[in-house]
Amino acid sequence: MDIDICDLEEKKVGKELYDYQQDAIDKIFERLKNFPENYNLLFQLPTGGGKTVIFSEITKRYIKEMGKKVLILTHRIELCAQTSNMLSEFGVKNKIINSKVKTLPDQEDFMCFVAMVETLNNRLQDDILEMEQVGLVIIDEAHYNSFRKLFQFFDKAVILGVTATPLSSNVKLPMNENYSELIVGHSIAELIEKGFLSKATTYNYDVNLGSLKIGIDGDYTVSSSDLLYSNYLMQEKLLGAYQEKSEGKKTLIFNNGINTSRQVYTLFTNAGYEIRHLDNTNSEQERRDILTWFKTKPDAILTSVGILTTGFDEPTVETIILNRATKSLTLYHQMIGRGSRILPNKSEFSVIDLGNNALRFGLWDSYVNWYEIFRSPDSYLENLSNDQEIERQFKYKMPVHVRERFAKSESVEFDMPEEYTKVMKEGLRPKSAIDRSIEQHTKICFENADDIFDARDLAKLLDEDIEFRVKRYSYCICKSTDNYVRWLQEDYKIQLSLSLTRKYPAIID
């Protein structure tokens, strides 16, 4: 197995158990003794907390104390190998059931098996393979729904699901329908305080997500994400955020689509940075080479799509960039968790959020009531802020390079809701707030321009500010259809151009 894709933090731990891990094991074993069969138990522990270490020790103890066999299920081949290696470190002789294993003539030689869910399901469905004397089934990454199909084959066994986020990947199949009880381990904040995880500093960059579409899985579609994150403004925002907060640091960028990731690669390459792109179309050799490069280069930048959210660990990562939005709490925690591993010289890491994710879910280390989510997942999901509610909280801040072009102006700020309230109190028409905003933009362009041509160039730098102000105005008048907002933004730019022309009456185009 390639060391680049194994769980290094758990590998380092070996047979050593920390206090919080031992506490979790004791709680789980108490349930196993009270409910020796036909009981489904779910255990939650944050990414990086050592879940594989915990269930490896549970496997060892269960075999010794109960005298029954243990089956461990994973959803990816890399996780099978990692789990098997960890079990071996704990002295548990085990056998991997992969695509090459058709039957188990040596079943009596093993007390523990590690299997890919799809492979095992195919064997059991076809009656090719029969699992005997299995008393405990452990499911890694239990929030995935692919495991449910196997429950019928182990109706006498105890099922132990393990996950960092006990929230089903399918909202129509809640986890409380398959698990009787949830045990919650130490929180992210507690593991940070105890020195087991690095502390994250999050930098939010407000993004208008109005163009994103929701797919049948409940998350944003790849196609709509590609369109948004490939446009010039978002590419500029990404590069600017990296240069401002992460330049020279080892950085992992998560994207929603392959097209976006490839454009990120081109963007950074053209800016003079060394970067690699990785997705599921890369060969195994290419993947190994890229991950080796990423591991050994101190300021490496790796842009990727999906495949590094689980089964990958590189403790030297200093910055995680979320160049995407997601409605999945699980994915949010998985992505940020890739930067949370500690090292002797690393106790902190950065998160650059370009998808309003922290505004949607809260900071990565914020308290989460997992018991409530387990009991009422629908209620939790319904109470998440939607994109429009999040955008109402935005505060526009002019980018530094744009502000420098308006250096002669003492202030470039304009509070649209406040101005709207003023004009209404004065008995003026609502659109007077837009007129006053145009006047203010005209003023700062005039103050910083030498002539009409210079002023018009400056006005083009205000597009993002104009879009922000018009969106705020549309909220004030409760009329925010996409067509109306686009028309108002275009009309604003026309009126600003006319206003600037009136400032320079001696100039004839």
VEXKOLKOL-977144 format. One line per 4 residues: their letters; for each residue x, y, z of C-alpha. Coordinates in pm, 1 decimal. Example, Ala and Ser with C-alpha at 12.3 -4.5 7.8 and 13.67 -1.06 7.14 Angstrom:
2
as	1230.0,-450.0,780.0 | 1367.0,-106.0,714.0
***
This chain:
509
mdid	0.0,0.0,0.0 | 123.7,350.4,-85.3 | 211.1,545.8,228.8 | 75.2,866.8,71.6
icdl	-283.8,751.3,92.8 | -281.6,577.1,426.7 | -401.3,724.1,750.7 | -67.6,841.4,884.0
eekk	-202.5,972.0,1213.1 | -351.7,634.9,1296.9 | -42.8,452.0,1167.5 | 171.1,651.8,1406.1
vgke	-54.2,564.6,1699.6 | -16.7,186.7,1647.9 | -143.6,2.7,1953.6 | -142.4,308.8,2177.8
lydy	-483.0,430.7,2291.3 | -555.3,782.5,2407.4 | -792.2,849.0,2696.4 | -1080.8,962.9,2475.7
qqda	-1041.0,654.4,2254.8 | -1043.1,422.0,2554.4 | -1349.0,602.7,2689.4 | -1532.7,545.3,2360.0
idki	-1434.2,177.0,2352.8 | -1562.7,125.5,2707.8 | -1898.2,286.6,2622.9 | -1937.5,73.7,2312.0
ferl	-1847.8,-248.6,2491.4 | -2099.6,-173.5,2762.6 | -2369.0,-174.2,2492.0 | -2229.3,-486.1,2325.6
knfp	-2253.9,-674.7,2653.8 | -2607.5,-548.0,2719.7 | -2721.2,-623.6,2364.6 | -2519.0,-926.9,2245.1
enyn	-2710.5,-966.1,1917.1 | -2956.2,-801.2,1677.9 | -2872.1,-447.1,1788.6 | -2759.4,-161.3,1566.6
llfq	-2529.6,93.6,1730.4 | -2389.3,412.4,1574.1 | -2067.5,579.0,1694.0 | -1964.0,934.3,1602.9
lptg	-1609.5,1074.6,1622.0 | -1457.1,1364.4,1421.9 | -1229.4,1305.5,1125.1 | -876.8,1264.7,1258.7
ggkt	-991.6,1126.0,1592.8 | -870.9,774.0,1512.1 | -1189.8,581.2,1434.7 | -991.0,297.2,1275.4
vifs	-779.4,266.0,1588.6 | -1095.2,244.4,1799.7 | -1274.2,-21.8,1598.9 | -953.1,-221.8,1558.9
eitk	-923.9,-244.0,1937.8 | -1296.2,-325.2,1959.4 | -1243.2,-607.0,1705.9 | -954.8,-747.4,1908.4
ryik	-1149.0,-737.8,2235.7 | -1471.1,-868.6,2081.3 | -1302.8,-1176.0,1933.4 | -1127.4,-1245.4,2263.3
emgk	-1427.3,-1189.2,2492.5 | -1718.2,-1302.5,2274.2 | -1549.2,-1573.5,2069.1 | -1736.7,-1467.6,1754.8
kvli	-1615.5,-1340.1,1419.9 | -1603.7,-976.9,1308.1 | -1676.0,-838.0,961.4 | -1562.7,-485.1,871.7
lthr	-1719.9,-312.1,570.4 | -1577.0,-18.5,375.6 | -1687.2,159.4,58.7 | -1343.7,208.2,-104.1
ielc	-1059.6,-28.4,-186.3 | -798.0,203.7,-27.7 | -988.6,193.6,301.5 | -990.1,-187.9,290.2
aqts	-610.5,-198.3,274.7 | -570.2,67.5,544.3 | -811.2,-112.7,776.8 | -644.7,-449.1,720.0
nmls	-302.6,-303.2,801.4 | -431.0,-138.3,1118.2 | -593.6,-463.4,1234.6 | -262.2,-642.3,1178.8
efgv	-89.1,-382.8,1397.5 | -335.3,-472.1,1671.3 | -252.5,-838.7,1630.0 | -578.7,-928.0,1456.4
knki	-528.7,-1181.6,1177.7 | -766.0,-1082.2,897.6 | -857.2,-1153.3,538.4 | -962.8,-901.3,272.7
insk	-1259.4,-1002.0,57.8 | -1199.7,-825.7,-272.7 | -1294.6,-891.0,-634.6 | -1041.9,-1177.1,-655.0
vktl	-1202.9,-1367.3,-367.0 | -1490.0,-1583.1,-494.9 | -1522.7,-1831.1,-208.9 | -1387.3,-1873.1,142.8
pdqe	-1249.6,-2226.1,175.4 | -1015.4,-2096.8,448.8 | -1290.5,-1925.8,646.8 | -1206.4,-2123.5,961.2
dfmc	-853.5,-1979.9,958.7 | -975.9,-1625.1,1024.4 | -1182.0,-1452.0,1293.5 | -1191.9,-1117.8,1108.2
fvam	-1276.0,-1018.2,750.5 | -1252.0,-682.2,572.6 | -1471.0,-636.1,266.3 | -1583.0,-385.4,6.5
vetl	-1958.8,-347.7,37.1 | -2035.6,-402.6,-332.9 | -1806.2,-706.2,-364.0 | -1951.5,-875.5,-57.9
nnrl	-2308.2,-796.2,-159.3 | -2255.7,-955.1,-500.8 | -2113.7,-1271.6,-345.3 | -2394.0,-1301.1,-90.0
qddi	-2670.1,-1222.7,-340.9 | -2542.1,-1492.6,-576.5 | -2510.4,-1745.1,-291.1 | -2144.9,-1787.5,-385.6
leme	-2018.7,-1706.9,-40.4 | -2157.4,-1764.5,307.3 | -2034.8,-1580.7,616.5 | -2052.0,-1801.6,926.1
qvgl	-2045.6,-1715.6,1296.6 | -2026.4,-1338.7,1241.6 | -2132.1,-1174.0,1567.1 | -2025.6,-814.3,1496.1
viid	-2041.8,-614.9,1172.4 | -1849.9,-284.6,1177.8 | -1936.6,-30.9,907.7 | -1681.1,241.8,834.6
eahy	-1816.5,572.6,694.9 | -2162.2,451.5,795.5 | -2341.6,760.5,662.2 | -2320.7,613.1,311.6
nsfr	-2641.5,426.9,225.1 | -2480.2,152.2,18.0 | -2436.1,-54.0,337.4 | -2808.3,-91.8,405.5
klfq	-2843.5,-368.4,147.8 | -2622.9,-598.7,357.7 | -2816.2,-572.8,683.4 | -3051.9,-854.5,578.9
ffdk	-2765.0,-1105.3,572.2 | -2660.0,-1032.9,931.5 | -2990.7,-998.8,1113.7 | -2857.0,-1193.4,1415.9
avil	-2538.1,-989.7,1448.6 | -2468.0,-658.7,1621.5 | -2414.9,-376.3,1371.7 | -2169.9,-100.6,1472.2
gvta	-2171.3,196.3,1235.8 | -1882.7,443.0,1261.8 | -1889.8,794.7,1116.0 | -1775.2,1151.8,1172.5
tpls	-2119.2,1282.4,1079.2 | -2427.4,1072.9,1169.7 | -2635.2,1230.1,893.8 | -2738.8,1007.7,604.2
snvk	-2611.2,1087.6,256.3 | -2970.7,1035.9,141.2 | -3225.9,1255.5,320.6 | -3498.9,1001.1,238.0
lpmn	-3315.0,726.3,428.8 | -3244.2,865.4,778.7 | -2995.4,677.5,994.0 | -3235.7,644.6,1287.3
enys	-3433.2,395.3,1076.3 | -3139.5,151.6,1084.1 | -2959.8,229.6,1409.0 | -3108.0,191.9,1756.4
eliv	-2873.3,424.8,1940.9 | -2606.7,689.4,1888.6 | -2288.9,720.2,2098.1 | -2111.6,1054.7,2055.0
ghsi	-1735.7,1075.3,2110.5 | -1526.1,1380.8,2190.0 | -1604.0,1693.0,1986.6 | -1367.3,1869.3,1746.7
aeli	-1320.8,2151.8,1999.3 | -1229.6,1902.9,2274.3 | -977.5,1722.8,2052.8 | -820.4,2057.0,1959.0
ekgf	-797.1,2157.5,2325.3 | -635.0,1822.7,2413.7 | -380.9,1865.7,2131.8 | -506.5,1585.1,1907.3
lska	-628.3,1806.1,1619.7 | -503.6,2133.2,1470.0 | -704.8,2450.0,1516.0 | -864.8,2596.5,1202.7
ttyn	-877.6,2966.8,1119.2 | -1152.1,3026.7,863.4 | -1156.9,3310.3,611.4 | -1494.7,3368.3,445.3
ydvn	-1523.5,3525.5,101.8 | -1886.6,3603.9,22.4 | -2010.2,3439.4,-297.6 | -2342.9,3490.1,-476.6
lgsl	-2471.5,3135.8,-529.8 | -2794.8,3234.3,-702.3 | -2694.6,3061.9,-1027.5 | -2637.8,2720.6,-864.6
kigi	-2890.5,2442.5,-918.1 | -2982.7,2162.6,-677.5 | -2954.8,1804.8,-804.2 | -3154.5,1495.6,-712.9
dgdy	-2903.3,1414.7,-437.6 | -2986.4,1742.6,-264.2 | -2649.0,1906.5,-337.3 | -2541.3,2161.4,-597.3
tvss	-2498.9,2018.2,-946.5 | -2155.9,1986.3,-1103.2 | -2267.1,2163.9,-1421.5 | -2398.2,2475.5,-1246.0
sdll	-2093.0,2480.4,-1015.6 | -1860.2,2462.2,-1315.5 | -2032.2,2761.8,-1472.4 | -2006.1,2971.9,-1156.3
ysny	-1655.5,2878.9,-1043.4 | -1506.2,2898.8,-1391.0 | -1607.1,3260.1,-1452.4 | -1351.1,3538.8,-1439.7
lmqe	-1468.9,3698.2,-1114.3 | -1457.5,3371.4,-920.1 | -1118.0,3277.8,-1063.0 | -987.8,3621.5,-964.4
kllg	-1137.1,3584.3,-616.6 | -974.5,3241.2,-572.0 | -629.1,3356.9,-678.0 | -657.3,3672.8,-467.8
ayqe	-763.0,3473.4,-160.7 | -469.0,3235.9,-203.0 | -221.8,3521.0,-243.0 | -366.3,3703.7,56.9
kseg	-394.4,3411.2,301.3 | -191.5,3112.9,180.3 | 90.6,3206.4,-53.7 | 393.2,2985.1,10.6
kktl	193.6,2732.0,215.4 | 102.3,2374.5,123.9 | -251.7,2410.5,-9.9 | -525.7,2163.0,-100.3
ifnn	-810.1,2298.2,-316.7 | -1146.3,2118.9,-338.1 | -1371.5,2173.7,-641.9 | -1708.9,2036.1,-746.5
gint	-1625.8,1969.4,-1111.9 | -1330.6,1847.3,-1317.1 | -1359.2,2142.2,-1555.5 | -1329.2,2385.8,-1265.5
srqv	-1027.0,2204.6,-1122.2 | -850.3,2206.7,-1457.7 | -917.3,2578.5,-1494.0 | -777.8,2631.6,-1144.4
ytlf	-465.5,2447.3,-1258.5 | -433.1,2677.6,-1560.5 | -504.2,2988.6,-1350.0 | -228.6,2915.8,-1097.7
tnag	16.4,2794.1,-1361.7 | -25.5,3117.1,-1557.7 | 30.9,3310.8,-1234.7 | 366.6,3137.7,-1192.2
yeir	279.4,2883.3,-920.8 | 361.7,2511.8,-917.8 | 35.2,2319.5,-901.0 | -100.4,1974.0,-985.8
hldn	-453.1,1860.4,-1076.3 | -598.2,1528.2,-958.9 | -929.5,1359.5,-1035.2 | -1066.5,1006.4,-1079.1
tnse	-949.1,987.0,-1440.4 | -583.2,979.6,-1333.7 | -412.8,640.8,-1340.8 | -290.5,482.0,-1017.3
qerr	68.9,563.7,-1112.3 | -19.4,925.8,-1189.0 | -199.8,951.6,-857.9 | 98.4,810.9,-666.3
dilt	337.6,1048.5,-843.7 | 116.4,1351.8,-775.2 | 68.5,1265.2,-408.1 | 442.0,1203.6,-364.8
wfkt	512.4,1545.3,-516.7 | 249.7,1702.8,-291.1 | 396.2,1536.5,17.5 | 756.8,1641.5,-45.8
kpda	712.9,1996.9,-178.4 | 665.8,2249.0,108.8 | 461.6,2503.0,-91.4 | 278.6,2255.7,-316.7
ilts	-69.2,2339.1,-446.4 | -301.5,2049.7,-532.7 | -639.5,2107.5,-696.1 | -874.3,1809.5,-687.4
vgil	-1227.2,1680.4,-731.7 | -1389.2,1455.1,-472.1 | -1142.5,1169.0,-440.9 | -934.6,1315.6,-155.4
ttgf	-1224.1,1368.5,85.4 | -1180.1,1020.7,240.5 | -896.2,769.2,251.7 | -633.1,1041.9,216.2
dept	-418.8,1199.2,484.5 | -129.5,1440.6,448.7 | -54.7,1605.4,786.1 | 167.8,1874.4,629.8
veti	-130.3,2046.4,461.6 | -144.8,2405.7,586.5 | -443.6,2543.1,396.2 | -771.6,2398.0,275.1
ilnr	-952.9,2597.4,6.9 | -1320.9,2518.7,-43.5 | -1357.0,2637.0,-402.8 | -1710.2,2506.1,-405.7
atks	-2037.4,2520.7,-217.5 | -2204.1,2216.2,-66.1 | -2524.9,2141.6,117.9 | -2368.6,1829.5,271.5
ltly	-2254.9,1870.6,632.1 | -2061.2,1544.8,595.5 | -1865.9,1666.7,292.9 | -1798.3,1999.4,465.6
hqmi	-1639.4,1821.1,762.9 | -1452.0,1573.2,542.3 | -1289.7,1843.9,330.0 | -1173.9,2056.5,622.4
grgs	-1065.9,1746.6,813.7 | -790.8,1687.1,555.4 | -598.3,1975.8,711.4 | -663.3,1895.0,1077.1
rilp	-380.0,1650.4,1147.1 | -120.7,1773.4,1394.1 | 258.9,1770.7,1368.7 | 526.4,1881.9,1616.2
nkse	555.3,2209.4,1426.0 | 191.0,2237.8,1320.9 | -94.6,2314.9,1558.6 | -299.6,2538.2,1328.4
fsvi	-419.2,2545.9,967.3 | -624.8,2777.8,749.7 | -955.9,2731.6,571.4 | -1045.8,2960.5,282.1
dlgn	-1419.1,2931.9,219.5 | -1542.5,3035.7,-126.3 | -1885.0,2872.0,-100.3 | -2056.3,3032.2,203.3
nalr	-2018.5,2692.9,372.1 | -1920.3,2823.2,716.5 | -2219.0,3061.3,705.5 | -2441.8,2763.3,623.9
fglw	-2309.7,2507.8,874.9 | -2112.6,2712.1,1125.1 | -1738.6,2696.8,1182.2 | -1578.7,2352.7,1157.0
dsyv	-1510.1,2333.3,1530.5 | -1847.2,2476.5,1639.3 | -2069.7,2270.0,1866.4 | -2301.8,2033.1,1680.9
nwye	-2588.1,1855.2,1856.6 | -2540.4,1515.8,1693.0 | -2807.3,1356.1,1909.9 | -3066.0,1602.0,1777.6
ifrs	-2950.2,1551.6,1418.0 | -2972.6,1173.4,1461.9 | -3323.8,1195.4,1608.7 | -3461.6,1462.7,1372.9
pdsy	-3247.6,1498.7,1058.2 | -3534.3,1659.4,865.1 | -3567.4,1932.8,1126.4 | -3194.6,2005.2,1113.4
lenl	-3190.3,2028.6,734.1 | -3500.8,2246.5,723.1 | -3346.0,2494.2,967.2 | -3025.2,2543.2,770.6
sndq	-3002.3,2893.2,625.4 | -3078.4,2900.1,254.2 | -2859.4,3085.9,8.0 | -3074.9,3396.6,-2.8
eier	-3079.4,3424.7,376.5 | -2701.3,3388.5,381.9 | -2653.9,3652.2,113.8 | -2861.4,3900.4,312.5
qfky	-2585.5,3888.6,575.5 | -2309.8,3982.9,328.9 | -2109.2,4299.7,374.5 | -1935.5,4415.4,59.5
kmpv	-1568.0,4498.9,100.8 | -1391.5,4649.6,-195.2 | -1087.2,4438.2,-293.1 | -754.2,4593.9,-200.9
hvre	-637.0,4632.7,-560.9 | -963.8,4809.8,-651.2 | -957.6,5030.9,-340.8 | -610.5,5148.5,-439.1
rfak	-756.4,5292.8,-760.0 | -991.1,5505.2,-547.2 | -722.2,5620.3,-303.0 | -819.7,5989.3,-324.3
sesv	-1168.5,5915.6,-185.7 | -1196.5,5917.3,192.0 | -1481.0,5664.8,183.9 | -1621.1,5428.4,-77.7
efdm	-1888.3,5274.3,144.9 | -2263.9,5292.8,81.0 | -2531.8,5128.7,297.5 | -2822.5,5055.1,62.4
peey	-3076.0,4937.3,326.4 | -3001.4,5245.0,538.0 | -3037.1,5476.1,237.6 | -3361.2,5303.9,137.4
tkvm	-3501.9,5365.2,485.5 | -3405.6,5735.1,458.1 | -3575.6,5795.2,123.7 | -3893.2,5624.9,241.5
kegl	-3903.0,5842.7,553.5 | -3855.3,6147.6,330.9 | -4154.3,6045.1,122.0 | -3949.0,5988.2,-192.0
rpks	-3992.1,5708.6,-443.6 | -3800.8,5388.1,-354.7 | -3570.9,5414.5,-655.8 | -3427.1,5734.7,-511.0
aidr	-3198.9,5504.4,-309.7 | -3054.1,5377.1,-638.7 | -3015.0,5736.5,-762.9 | -2816.8,5829.6,-451.6
sieq	-2597.5,5523.1,-494.3 | -2521.6,5626.6,-853.9 | -2435.9,5976.6,-730.5 | -2190.2,5833.2,-480.3
htki	-2026.0,5610.2,-741.8 | -2003.9,5907.9,-979.0 | -1836.9,6112.3,-704.9 | -1562.8,5859.1,-627.3
cfen	-1490.7,5801.0,-998.7 | -1466.6,6178.7,-1057.2 | -1237.7,6223.9,-754.2 | -988.5,5965.7,-881.6
addi	-997.2,6025.3,-1260.9 | -805.0,6263.9,-1481.3 | -1059.1,6260.0,-1763.4 | -1381.0,6093.7,-1880.8
fdar	-1193.4,5796.2,-2023.1 | -1016.8,5733.9,-1694.0 | -1348.5,5772.2,-1509.3 | -1516.7,5514.0,-1730.1
dlak	-1231.5,5270.5,-1668.5 | -1278.1,5320.1,-1295.8 | -1653.2,5261.9,-1330.4 | -1585.3,4919.3,-1480.5
llde	-1408.2,4823.9,-1157.7 | -1733.3,4881.8,-968.9 | -1931.8,4597.9,-1130.9 | -1918.0,4374.8,-822.0
dief	-2012.1,4663.0,-593.2 | -2299.7,4758.1,-825.1 | -2432.9,4401.5,-829.2 | -2413.4,4390.7,-449.6
rvkr	-2596.9,4721.3,-403.6 | -2871.7,4635.6,-651.5 | -2926.1,4298.3,-484.1 | -2965.1,4476.4,-149.0
ysyc	-3212.9,4716.3,-304.2 | -3416.6,4426.8,-445.4 | -3439.8,4278.7,-94.5 | -3565.9,4612.7,35.4
icks	-3850.5,4631.6,-215.2 | -3921.6,4254.9,-194.5 | -3878.9,4212.5,-566.9 | -3578.4,3993.9,-635.6
tdny	-3654.9,3789.1,-946.2 | -3341.3,3716.0,-1148.0 | -3466.7,3898.4,-1456.7 | -3558.7,4212.5,-1263.0
vrwl	-3226.8,4222.1,-1075.9 | -3027.7,4176.3,-1399.0 | -3225.5,4453.2,-1570.4 | -3173.2,4687.0,-1274.6
qedy	-2798.6,4615.9,-1268.5 | -2763.5,4691.0,-1640.4 | -2973.2,5006.8,-1608.9 | -2758.4,5116.0,-1312.9
kiql	-2441.5,5088.5,-1523.4 | -2602.3,5288.9,-1806.9 | -2712.9,5564.2,-1566.6 | -2366.2,5574.8,-1407.4
slsl	-2207.0,5618.9,-1749.4 | -2448.2,5903.6,-1831.2 | -2380.9,6064.9,-1494.7 | -2005.4,6058.5,-1557.3
trky	-2054.3,6213.8,-1902.1 | -2241.4,6504.8,-1743.0 | -1939.2,6559.9,-1516.7 | -1722.0,6620.6,-1822.4
paii	-1940.1,6837.4,-2051.4 | -1645.8,6968.3,-2252.0 | -1552.8,6623.9,-2378.4 | -1718.0,6505.0,-2700.1
d	-1699.2,6131.5,-2771.3
***
